[in-house]
C-alpha cells in the first residue's frame, strides 16, 4: 500500500532542547496510526510541525509525494490534511452548525465584496455551506444539536463537533490530538466508533492518545516517542511487549 505521509529526520529544537529529534516515520494510506509516549515526549510538537504550525529545525515532511515542509497551515489544509487540537478550539457563542460552517471557509469562492453586497456567489456559497454543514453534523451524530451553542454542548459533543469541523475540508489525512482526554467510558466509546467509521470511509487517521485501551483497540500501527526520538514502532502487540517501551513508561529495570 502507498504511503500518504513521510517524515525524513524531522527535528524541532527550542533553545537547545530537542523536542523532536530526527524523527523518520512513514504512514500508509488507509490505516489508523497511534502516536504515544510519556508526557513531554514530543507528540504534539510533531503534530505542529506536520501541519505547518511550527517551522522545523531540520528535516522534511512529505505528503502524497510532495514536499510540504515550508507550506503554511492553510496551504497544508487545502491539500487534504486536517487536524483537531488537544485543547478544544470552538466558538462558544456560535451554534454547532455555525461552528462547522466556519470550517468550509477555504472551500468557498466568496470574497470580501461578495459578503458585503450579498452577491449571487455569496448566496450560492451560503446555501452549499448550510447543506454541507448539516450533513457533517449528521455524520458525527450531532444533527439534533445543530442549534445549540458551543458553550452549552457536553464535553464529548464538543470533541465530535471539532472533528466535524476538521472534516469540512474533506481531508484524506486526519490528525487528532488527545480526542478522548477527560471523557467517561461512554463518551470515549463514541469517539472511538466515530474515528473507526471515518477510517472505514477512506480517511487515514493519526491519533495522539494517552488512553492505552483506545490505542491498542483502534490502531493498526503505533509509533512510540520518548525524549523526541522514535523508540519503537509496530502493531499493538509488538509495541506493548517491547522492553524499550516498558522502560520509557516505567523506568529502567522494568521486566
C-alpha positions in Angstrom: 0.0 0.0 0.0 1.2 3.5 -0.8 2.3 5.9 1.9 0.3 9.1 2.4 2.8 10.8 4.8 6.6 10.6 5.4 8.9 12.4 7.6 12.7 12.5 6.9 14.8 13.1 10.0 12.4 15.9 11.3 13.8 17.9 14.1 12.4 20.7 16.3 14.7 22.4 18.8 13.8 25.0 21.3 16.9 26.8 22.7 18.8 23.6 22.5 16.0 21.4 23.8 15.4 18.6 21.3 11.6 18.4 21.4 11.6 16.3 18.2 14.9 14.8 17.1 15.5 13.1 13.8 12.0 11.5 13.5 11.5 9.5 10.4 8.2 7.7 10.0 6.1 6.5 7.1 2.3 6.4 7.3 0.5 4.0 4.9 -2.7 5.2 3.3 -5.8 3.9 4.9 -4.5 3.0 8.3 -5.0 4.4 11.8 -1.6 5.2 13.3 -1.2 5.9 17.0 1.5 8.1 18.4 2.1 7.5 22.1 4.8 8.4 24.7 5.3 9.8 28.1 4.5 13.5 28.8 7.0 15.7 27.1 7.9 13.1 24.5 7.3 15.5 21.6 4.0 14.2 20.3 2.1 17.5 19.9 5.2 19.3 18.8 5.5 16.7 16.0 1.8 17.4 15.0 2.5 21.1 15.0 5.4 20.6 12.6 3.5 18.2 10.3 0.6 20.8 10.0 2.9 23.8 9.5 2.1 25.5 12.8 5.8 25.2 13.8 8.7 25.5 11.4 11.0 22.5 11.6 14.6 23.0 12.7 15.8 20.3 10.2 14.3 17.6 8.0 11.4 17.2 5.6 7.7 16.4 5.6 6.4 14.7 2.5 2.6 14.4 1.9 1.4 12.4 -1.1 4.9 12.5 -2.5 5.1 16.3 -2.3 7.5 18.2 0.0 5.2 20.3 2.2 7.9 21.3 4.7 7.7 25.1 4.0 3.9 25.3 3.4 1.6 27.4 5.6 -1.1 25.7 7.8 -3.8 26.9 5.4 -1.9 25.5 2.3 -1.5 22.2 4.1 -5.2 22.1 4.9 -6.1 22.9 1.3 -4.2 19.8 0.0 -6.0 17.4 2.3 -4.5 17.3 5.8 -6.7 18.4 8.7 -6.4 18.3 12.5 -8.0 18.7 15.9 -6.3 20.1 19.0 -5.5 18.9 22.5 -7.3 22.0 23.8 -10.7 22.3 22.1 -10.9 25.4 19.8 -14.6 26.1 19.3 -16.5 29.4 19.2 -18.6 29.2 22.3 -21.2 31.8 21.3 -21.9 30.2 17.9 -24.2 27.3 17.3 -22.9 23.8 16.4 -24.0 24.4 12.8 -22.2 27.8 12.7 -19.0 26.3 14.1 -19.0 23.6 11.4 -19.7 26.2 8.7 -16.5 28.1 9.6 -14.6 25.0 8.6 -15.7 25.5 5.0 -14.1 28.9 4.5 -11.2 27.6 2.4 -13.7 25.8 0.1 -15.8 28.8 -0.9 -15.5 31.4 -3.6 -16.9 34.2 -1.6 -14.7 37.3 -1.3 -14.9 40.4 0.9 -17.1 42.3 -1.6 -19.4 39.3 -2.1 -20.0 39.2 1.6 -20.8 42.9 1.9 -23.2 43.1 -1.1 -24.6 39.6 -0.7 -23.9 38.7 -4.3 -25.0 35.6 -6.1 -21.7 34.0 -5.3 -22.3 34.7 -1.6 -25.8 33.3 -1.7 -24.7 30.2 -3.6 -21.9 29.5 -1.2 -24.1 30.1 1.8 -26.6 27.6 0.6 -24.0 24.9 -0.1 -22.2 25.5 3.2 -25.5 25.3 5.1 -26.4 21.9 3.5 -22.9 20.5 3.9 -22.7 21.6 7.5 -25.9 19.7 8.3 -24.6 16.6 6.6 -21.4 16.8 8.6 -23.3 17.1 11.8 -25.3 14.0 10.9 -22.1 12.2 10.1 -20.7 12.8 13.6 -24.1 12.2 15.3 -24.9 15.9 16.2 -27.7 16.7 13.8 -30.2 17.1 16.5 -27.9 19.6 18.3 -27.2 21.9 15.4 -28.7 25.0 17.0 -27.1 24.5 20.5 -24.3 27.0 21.3 -20.8 25.6 21.5 -20.6 26.5 25.2 -23.7 24.5 26.0 -22.6 21.3 24.5 -21.3 18.4 26.6 -17.6 17.8 26.6 -18.0 14.7 24.4 -20.2 16.6 21.9 -17.6 19.4 21.7 -15.0 16.9 20.7 -17.3 15.5 18.0 -18.0 19.0 16.8 -14.3 19.7 16.5 -13.9 16.6 14.4 -16.8 17.6 12.2 -15.2 21.0 11.6 -11.9 19.3 10.7 -13.9 17.2 8.1 -15.2 20.3 6.4 -12.1 20.5 4.2 -12.7 16.9 3.0 -9.3 15.6 4.3 -7.6 12.4 3.2 -5.5 12.5 6.4 -7.0 13.5 9.8 -4.7 14.2 12.8 -6.5 14.0 16.2 -4.7 15.1 19.4 -6.0 13.5 22.6 -9.6 13.2 21.4 -10.8 11.2 24.5 -8.9 13.1 27.2 -11.2 13.8 30.1 -14.0 11.6 28.8 -16.0 9.0 30.6 -16.3 5.4 29.1 -19.4 6.1 27.1 -18.0 9.3 25.5 -14.7 7.5 24.8 -16.5 4.7 23.1 -18.5 7.1 20.9 -15.3 8.8 19.7 -13.5 5.5 19.0 -16.5 4.4 17.0 -16.5 7.7 15.1 -12.8 7.5 14.2 -13.2 3.9 13.2 -16.1 4.8 10.9 -14.2 7.7 9.3 -11.3 5.3 8.6 -13.7 2.8 7.0 -14.9 5.7 4.8 -11.3 6.1 3.5 -9.7 8.7 5.8 -6.2 7.9 7.1 -6.1 8.8 10.8 -3.1 9.7 13.1 -4.0 9.8 16.7 -2.2 11.0 19.8 -3.7 9.4 22.9 -2.8 8.6 26.4 -5.6 6.0 26.9 -3.8 2.7 26.1 -7.1 0.9 25.7 -8.1 3.3 22.9 -4.7 2.9 21.2 -4.5 -0.8 21.4 -8.0 -1.4 20.2 -8.2 1.2 17.5 -4.8 1.5 15.9 -3.3 -0.7 13.1 0.2 0.6 14.0 1.8 2.5 16.8 4.8 4.8 17.0 6.3 5.4 20.4 8.2 8.7 21.1 10.4 9.4 24.1 12.6 12.5 24.5 11.8 13.4 20.9 13.0 10.1 19.5 11.2 7.2 18.0 12.0 4.3 20.3 9.5 1.7 18.9 7.1 1.1 16.0 4.9 -1.8 15.2 1.5 -3.3 15.7 -0.1 -3.1 19.1 1.0 -6.5 20.2 4.6 -5.8 19.3 4.7 -2.3 20.9 3.1 -3.3 24.2 5.7 -6.1 24.6 8.7 -4.0 23.6 11.2 -3.6 26.5 12.1 -0.2 25.3 8.5 1.0 25.7 8.2 -0.5 29.1 11.4 1.2 30.2 10.2 4.6 28.8 7.0 4.4 30.7 8.1 2.6 33.9 11.8 3.2 34.2 14.9 1.1 33.9 14.9 -2.3 35.4 11.3 -3.0 34.5 10.8 -6.5 33.3 
